[in-house]
Amino acid sequence: FMDNVDYHQWCDYAAKLLAKYGAKDGTLVEIGCGTGTGTMLFHEKGYNMIGIDLSQEMLEIAESKKEEEEIVYVLQDATNLQLPYAVPAMVSIGDSMNYITTADDLKSVFECVYNGLEEGGVFIFDLKTIHFFRDILSDNTYAQNRDDSAFIWDNCYEEKTRNNIYNLAVFVLNEDGAFDRYEENHCQHGFTMEEVLSSAEAAGLTCTATYDAFSHDAPKDDSERLYFVFKR
């Protein structure tokens, strides 16, 4: 169901930002790499990749897809990220950082990034905005029906916590001609700009730029996704 995501566009945009801010090659760590689609695209652009994710199942799929030894996948929690050596750059795209749901945990991630970056190293990541959760997703239901699968996706935005709860029911056709049902529950958090910047500053990182996604424009009130550029 992720085939509507233009991973090439996402990785092209992030790679251009990496090059602009001094990290056009070398080792790149992707935090929240999932099944490795983006990781492989970054590798094709010349980076030696380390993919980090908290899901063993996703990493097993990523391992099964890779063809290059220069890609290494590691099972780790971003709030306790540890690398064997400092790297020139890290990246996190596809709203992986929205799965961090407290300012304290966000600061922990930034501290790990700071410790894992070389001096002058760059960290580029995206975040869905509070506007997106509150004004677009909130209390809406999305569904899709295909020949061999279907899903129903319910959203609930909690104004007090700024958490968006995703309840997903997936139906997959099995060999007997019936549909198996699977359920997933996700929680993503909407951070204010002040929370992001203060957490980064407390961790020692400097915000170099913030963009409305896939552009070089400044953030707007109706921005649905923002990109941040931090440096050590």
C-alpha positions, 0 to 999 in steps of 0.5 A: 500500500506504499506504492503511492509514495514517490521514494525517488522524489523523496531521496532526490530531494534529501540528497540535494540537501545533503550535498548543499550542506556539505555531505555529498558522499561518504557514509550516510546513516538512515534512521527509520529505514524500514524495508530499505527502499530509500536506503538502496536509493541513497546507495545508488547516489554514492553513499555507503549506507547504514540503515537503522530501524526498530522493526526486526521484520522490516529489516529482514525484508530490507536484507532480502532486497539488498544486493550490495555489501556496502549497505548495513542494516542494524536493529536499534532504537533511535533514542539509544542510537550507537555507532561504531564510528562517527559519520559525516551525515544522517538522514530520516525521511518518511515521517519516521521522526514523528514516531518519537512522541515526547520532547524528552525522547526527541532530545535523546535522539538528537543527543545520539545524532550529535554523538554519532556525527563528525564535527561539521556533520549534517542531519536532515529529517522531515516531520509531518506538521500539527496542521497536517494531523489536526486539519487533514487527517483528524477523524477521517477514514481512508479505504482502498479495495484491490483484487487481492487486498484491501485496507481501512485506515481510521485516524484520531487526533488528540488535541491535548497530547498532539498524538495522531492514532492510526488504526489500520485493518488490512485484508489479504487474499489467502490461498483458500480464496478467503481474506485474512485480517490483520490489524495495526495501531500506530501513534505519531506526534506533532511537534511545535517548531519551538520543541524541535529547535529547543531540543536540538539546541539542548543536544548541541545541534544547530539548525541551519535551515528549515524548509516546506517539504520538497521546496526551498521555501520557508515553512508556512502555516499550511505546510504539511511536512517540514524538512530540517537541516541540523549541523553538529 
